[in-house]
């Protein structure tokens, strides 16, 4: 859906991809090694910070024009 937005909104289509990569790293985690998911949570926090910044910049750029 994001790909049909006008420029620079189309850039928002790539922002969910790092989240997908982070989730896929832990797709096969079982009960025995569930503590590994803490690393995924820490990565998620940084991804959320960076993605929130980029979404804000995209919204500013879209409304600037």
Secondary structure, DSSP 4 states (H G I P E B T S, - for coil): -GGGSPTTGGGGGGTTHHHHHHHHTTTT--STTGGGHHHHHHHHHHHHHHHHHHHHHHHHHHHH-
